């Protein structure tokens, strides 16, 4: 026990060191933390996912909710409104093409049937907000592409989760109506957003009274968990609700609430201390989240590793092509477009979903799990390597040629 407590404390200082080194070397801290988890987990066997029991998946959910909420508090509604079209195009196109290509690889390379191949495609169709949001914040992208990436990761996560559960229902019961599936997707997003906005307005009106009590700086995060839990119980996306709640707390003026005297005098906005606390919470959760992710990884046979590598390369080629098409507007700089094309990593949501086909008795479930785990590791590694390489002149020249963008002036690099 004493050694475990010692390691937990050392991890925090190690994470601070990695964050500092990221600014100097461009080596993302998430990669090092995942590798550390792999070393102490699958390689050395010091820790296994089973050691965490149900606490492990609970912790992963908490980390995801806090990261999405804090990401929402950093978004500006004006930028958000200008980014919706771009976000929708990128999210839907990326998810659809990735799911299709991965499904085809599952059929023709992995020799899986149509159902398990499609499940694999849906599992790997999303990008991970728990990976993307911290990296976007560290890289200090312009507001518009940063907003697009945050929203895209949240939306594709929802699409992936709903799609996987719908196919599992087909496996169990034989059919799911397409209209019903589309309705579930839309309701999961729209109603969840509505719940998040209403929840945010309600919290702004009571926050001033809550602050009269001692030790209440963490009460907002507790409220986020309540909104998330209630939204999930109602059958909608708690993740989207948490994101919408964060957006509402820092953009309430854009809703016109400050023009209603009876409401305006009761509203107490978030202050800098609140935001600093949320940022610190994300830092701590992110540190342990990525180590836990590395511990949870399982490796399969060499042929599955090669198939996983081919999947990752195809996914990133698709993302590069989509970025060139969607980000051709001159308002997006070369760096913004290049970083966007790199942000296709898979994360814990994919890893968790990958365990379900095996539990539901889907043929090839074990292969789906092993391939997904390897894709998660390879995609995070590739994202990290691409981010590290971008400051070099040769990499910028390649991206400038591929994305049809002008190289930045020396003062802009």
C-alpha positions in Angstrom: 0.0 0.0 0.0 2.8 2.4 0.9 4.5 1.9 -2.5 1.2 2.5 -4.3 0.7 5.8 -2.4 4.3 6.8 -3.2 3.8 6.1 -6.9 0.6 8.1 -7.0 2.4 11.1 -5.5 5.4 10.8 -7.9 3.1 10.6 -10.9 1.8 14.1 -10.3 5.3 15.6 -10.2 6.2 13.5 -13.2 3.2 14.9 -15.1 4.2 18.5 -14.2 7.7 17.7 -15.6 6.1 16.2 -18.8 3.9 19.3 -19.3 7.0 21.6 -19.0 9.0 19.4 -21.4 6.1 19.4 -24.0 6.6 23.2 -24.5 10.3 22.7 -25.1 10.5 19.3 -27.0 6.9 19.0 -28.3 6.8 15.5 -26.9 3.1 15.1 -25.7 2.7 14.1 -22.1 -0.2 11.8 -23.0 2.1 9.5 -25.0 4.7 9.2 -22.2 1.9 8.5 -19.7 0.3 5.8 -21.9 3.7 4.2 -22.4 4.3 4.3 -18.6 1.0 2.5 -18.1 1.9 -0.1 -20.7 5.3 -0.7 -19.0 3.8 -1.2 -15.5 0.8 -3.0 -16.8 1.0 -5.4 -19.8 4.9 -5.6 -19.9 6.0 -5.8 -16.3 2.7 -7.0 -14.8 2.9 -4.8 -11.7 -0.7 -3.7 -12.2 -3.7 -5.1 -14.1 -7.0 -3.5 -15.0 -8.7 -6.1 -12.8 -6.9 -4.6 -9.8 -9.1 -1.5 -10.2 -12.3 -3.5 -10.4 -15.4 -1.3 -11.1 -13.4 1.7 -9.8 -11.4 1.8 -13.0 -14.3 2.3 -15.4 -15.9 4.8 -12.9 -12.7 6.8 -12.8 -12.5 6.8 -16.6 -16.0 8.2 -16.8 -15.3 10.9 -14.2 -12.2 11.9 -16.2 -14.1 12.1 -19.4 -17.0 14.2 -17.9 -14.6 16.7 -16.2 -12.5 17.1 -19.3 -15.6 17.7 -21.5 -17.0 20.2 -18.9 -13.7 22.1 -18.6 -13.4 22.1 -22.4 -16.9 23.6 -22.7 -15.9 26.5 -20.3 -13.1 27.5 -22.6 -15.4 27.8 -25.7 -16.8 31.1 -26.9 -20.3 31.1 -28.2 -19.5 33.5 -31.0 -16.7 31.3 -32.2 -19.0 28.2 -31.6 -21.7 29.6 -33.9 -19.2 30.2 -36.7 -17.8 26.7 -36.3 -21.0 24.6 -36.4 -21.0 24.0 -40.1 -17.3 23.1 -40.2 -17.7 20.9 -37.1 -20.8 19.1 -38.6 -19.0 18.4 -41.9 -15.8 17.2 -40.3 -17.5 15.1 -37.6 -20.0 13.4 -40.0 -17.6 12.9 -42.9 -14.8 11.6 -40.6 -17.0 9.3 -38.7 -18.8 7.9 -41.8 -15.6 7.4 -43.9 -13.6 6.0 -41.0 -16.4 3.5 -40.1 -16.7 2.4 -43.7 -13.0 2.0 -44.4 -12.4 0.1 -41.1 -15.4 -2.1 -41.8 -14.0 -3.0 -45.2 -10.6 -3.8 -43.6 -12.4 -6.0 -41.1 -14.1 -7.9 -43.9 -11.3 -8.3 -46.5 -8.2 -8.3 -44.3 -9.3 -9.7 -40.9 -11.9 -12.0 -42.5 -14.6 -11.0 -40.2 -18.3 -11.2 -41.0 -20.3 -8.0 -41.9 -21.7 -7.5 -38.4 -18.4 -7.7 -36.4 -16.6 -5.7 -39.1 -19.2 -3.0 -38.9 -18.9 -3.1 -35.1 -15.2 -2.6 -35.4 -15.7 0.3 -37.7 -18.2 2.0 -35.3 -15.9 1.4 -32.3 -13.0 3.2 -34.2 -15.1 5.8 -35.9 -14.8 8.4 -33.1 -11.9 10.6 -31.9 -11.2 10.7 -28.2 -12.1 13.9 -26.4 -10.0 12.8 -23.4 -6.9 12.8 -25.8 -7.9 15.6 -28.1 -9.0 18.3 -25.6 -5.8 18.3 -23.4 -3.6 18.3 -26.5 -5.6 21.2 -28.2 -5.2 23.2 -25.0 -1.5 22.5 -24.8 -0.9 23.4 -28.4 -2.8 26.7 -28.1 -4.7 26.5 -31.4 -6.7 29.4 -32.7 -10.2 29.6 -31.3 -12.1 28.4 -34.3 -10.2 25.1 -35.0 -9.9 24.4 -31.3 -13.7 24.7 -31.0 -14.2 22.4 -34.0 -11.9 19.7 -32.6 -13.5 19.8 -29.1 -17.0 19.5 -30.5 -16.1 16.9 -33.1 -14.6 14.6 -30.5 -17.7 14.9 -28.3 -20.1 14.3 -31.2 -18.3 11.4 -32.8 -18.1 9.7 -29.3 -21.8 9.8 -29.1 -22.3 8.5 -32.6 -19.9 5.6 -31.9 -21.6 4.6 -28.6 -25.1 4.7 -30.0 -24.1 2.9 -33.2 -22.4 0.1 -31.3 -25.3 -0.5 -29.0 -27.7 -0.4 -31.9 -25.8 -3.2 -33.7 -25.5 -5.2 -30.6 -29.3 -5.1 -30.4 -29.5 -6.3 -33.9 -27.2 -9.2 -32.9 -29.5 -10.1 -30.0 -32.9 -9.4 -31.4 -32.5 -9.5 -35.1 -33.5 -5.9 -36.2 -33.4 -2.2 -35.3 -35.5 0.2 -37.5 -33.2 2.8 -39.2 -35.6 5.6 -38.5 -35.6 4.7 -34.8 -31.8 4.7 -34.8 -31.6 8.1 -36.4 -34.1 9.4 -33.9 -32.1 8.1 -31.0 -29.0 9.8 -32.3 -30.7 13.1 -32.7 -32.5 13.0 -29.4 -29.4 11.9 -27.6 -27.6 15.0 -28.8 -30.3 17.7 -29.0 -32.2 16.8 -25.7 -28.9 16.3 -23.9 -27.7 19.8 -25.1 -31.0 21.3 -23.9 -30.6 19.6 -20.5 -27.1 20.9 -20.2 -28.1 24.5 -21.1 -31.0 24.5 -18.6 -28.8 23.0 -16.0 -26.2 25.7 -16.6 -28.8 28.5 -16.3 -30.2 27.0 -13.1 -26.7 26.7 -11.5 -25.7 30.2 -12.4 -28.8 31.4 -10.5 -27.9 29.5 -7.3 -24.1 29.7 -7.4 -24.1 33.0 -5.4 -26.0 31.4 -2.6 -23.9 28.2 -2.7 -20.8 30.3 -2.2 -22.1 31.6 1.1 -21.3 28.1 2.5 -17.7 27.1 3.3 -15.6 24.8 1.1 -17.8 24.9 -2.0 -15.3 25.4 -4.8 -15.8 21.8 -5.8 -19.6 22.1 -5.8 -19.8 23.0 -9.5 -18.1 19.7 -10.4 -20.4 17.8 -8.2 -23.3 19.5 -10.0 -21.8 18.5 -13.3 -21.8 14.8 -12.2 -25.5 15.2 -11.1 -26.5 16.6 -14.6 -24.5 13.9 -16.3 -26.0 11.1 -14.2 -29.6 12.3 -14.7 -29.1 12.8 -18.4 -27.8 9.2 -18.7 -30.7 7.9 -16.6 -33.1 9.5 -19.0 -31.4 7.7 -21.9 -29.6 10.6 -23.5 -25.9 11.6 -23.8 -24.5 12.7 -20.4 -21.2 13.7 -22.2 -23.0 16.2 -24.5 -24.9 17.5 -21.5 -21.6 18.1 -19.6 -20.1 19.9 -22.5 -23.3 22.1 -23.0 -23.3 22.9 -19.3 -19.7 24.1 -19.4 -20.5 26.3 -22.5 -23.5 27.8 -20.8 -21.6 28.8 -17.6 -19.2 31.0 -19.5 -21.5 32.2 -22.3 -24.7 33.0 -20.5 -24.7 36.6 -21.8 -25.0 35.3 -25.3 -28.4 33.7 -24.3 -29.7 37.2 -23.4 -30.3 36.3 -19.8 -28.5 39.5 -18.6 -31.3 41.5 -20.2 -34.0 40.0 -17.9 -33.8 41.9 -14.7 -35.4 39.2 -12.5 -32.8 36.7 -13.7 -29.8 39.0 -14.1 -29.6 40.0 -10.5 -29.5 36.4 -9.4 -26.7 35.3 -11.8 -23.2 34.9 -10.4 -20.7 33.9 -13.1 -17.7 31.7 -12.8 -14.6 33.5 -11.6 -10.9 32.9 -12.3 -10.5 30.8 -9.1 -13.2 28.4 -10.3 -11.6 28.1 -13.8 -8.2 27.5 -12.2 -9.6 24.7 -10.0 -11.3 23.0 -13.0 -8.0 23.2 -15.0 -6.1 21.6 -12.1 -8.8 18.9 -11.8 -8.4 18.1 -15.5 -4.6 18.0 -15.0 -4.8 15.4 -12.2 -7.5 13.3 -13.8 -5.7 13.4 -17.2 -2.5 12.1 -15.5 -4.1 9.1 -14.0 -6.4 8.5 -16.9 -3.7 8.0 -19.5 -1.7 5.7 -17.2 -4.8 3.7 -16.6 -5.4 3.6 -20.4 -1.9 2.1 -20.9 -2.5 -0.4 -18.1 -5.8 -1.5 -19.8 -4.2 -2.1 -23.2 -3.9 -5.8 -24.4 -1.7 -6.9 -27.3 -2.6 -9.5 -29.9 -0.7 -11.4 -32.6 1.7 -9.8 -35.0 -0.7 -10.0 -37.9 -3.3 -8.1 -35.9 -0.7 -5.5 -35.1 0.0 -5.0 -38.9 -3.8 -4.8 -39.6 -4.1 -2.2 -36.8 -1.2 -0.2 -38.2 -2.9 -0.3 -41.7 -6.2 0.9 -40.1 -4.5 3.8 -38.4 -2.6 4.9 -41.5 -5.8 4.8 -43.6 -7.8 6.7 -40.9 -5.2 9.5 -40.8 -5.0 9.6 -44.6 -8.7 10.1 -44.7 -8.5 12.8 -42.1 -5.7 14.6 -44.0 -7.9 14.6 -47.1 -10.9 15.9 -45.2 -8.9 18.6 -43.6 -7.6 19.7 -47.0 -11.2 19.8 -48.3 -13.0 21.4 -45.3 -10.2 23.8 -44.1 -9.4 25.3 -47.5 -10.7 28.7 -46.2 -7.8 31.2 -45.9 -9.0 32.0 -42.3 -7.4 28.7 -41.2 -3.7 28.9 -41.0 -1.3 26.1 -42.1 -0.6 25.2 -38.4 -4.4 25.1 -37.6 -5.1 22.8 -40.5 -2.1 20.6 -40.0 -2.8 20.1 -36.3 -6.5 19.3 -37.1 -5.4 16.6 -39.6 -3.3 15.0 -36.7 -6.1 14.9 -34.2 -7.5 11.4 -34.9 -6.5 9.5 -31.8 -8.7 6.8 -30.3 -9.1 6.5 -26.6 -10.7 4.8 -23.6 -14.3 5.0 -25.1 -13.1 2.9 -28.0 -11.3 0.5 -25.6 -14.4 0.1 -23.4 -16.7 -0.4 -26.4 -14.3 -3.0 -27.8 -15.0 -5.3 -24.8 -18.7 -5.5 -25.5 -18.8 -7.7 -28.7 -17.0 -10.5 -26.8 -19.5 -10.1 -23.8 -22.4 -10.3 -26.2 -21.1 -13.4 -28.0 -20.4 -11.7 -31.3 -18.2 -13.9 -33.5 -14.7 -12.4 -33.7 -15.2 -10.4 -30.5 -11.7 -11.2 -29.2 -10.2 -10.0 -32.4 -12.2 -6.8 -32.3 -11.0 -6.2 -28.8 -7.3 -6.9 -29.6 -7.3 -4.8 -32.8 -9.0 -1.9 -31.0 -6.5 -1.9 -28.2 -3.6 -1.8 -30.6 -5.2 0.9 -32.7 -5.6 3.1 -29.6 -1.9 2.8 -28.8 -0.7 3.3 -32.4 -3.1 6.2 -33.0 -2.0 8.1 -29.9 1.6 7.4 -30.7 1.2 8.6 -34.3 -0.6 11.8 -33.2 2.3 12.5 -30.8 4.9 11.9 -33.4 3.2 14.1 -35.9 2.8 16.9 -33.3 6.5 16.5 -32.5 7.6 16.7 -36.1 5.5 19.7 -37.1 7.9 22.5 -35.9 10.5 21.1 -38.3 10.8 22.9 -41.6 10.5 19.7 -43.8 7.2 18.8 -42.0 5.8 22.2 -42.6 6.7 22.1 -46.3 5.0 18.7 -46.6 1.8 20.0 -44.9 1.9 23.2 -46.9 2.0 21.2 -50.2 -0.6 18.6 -49.1 -3.1 21.1 -47.6 -2.5 23.8 -50.2 -1.6 26.4 -47.5 1.0 29.0 -47.5 4.0 28.6 -45.2 3.9 31.0 -42.2 6.2 34.0 -41.9 9.2 33.5 -39.6 7.5 35.6 -36.9 4.4 33.5 -37.0 6.0 30.1 -36.4 
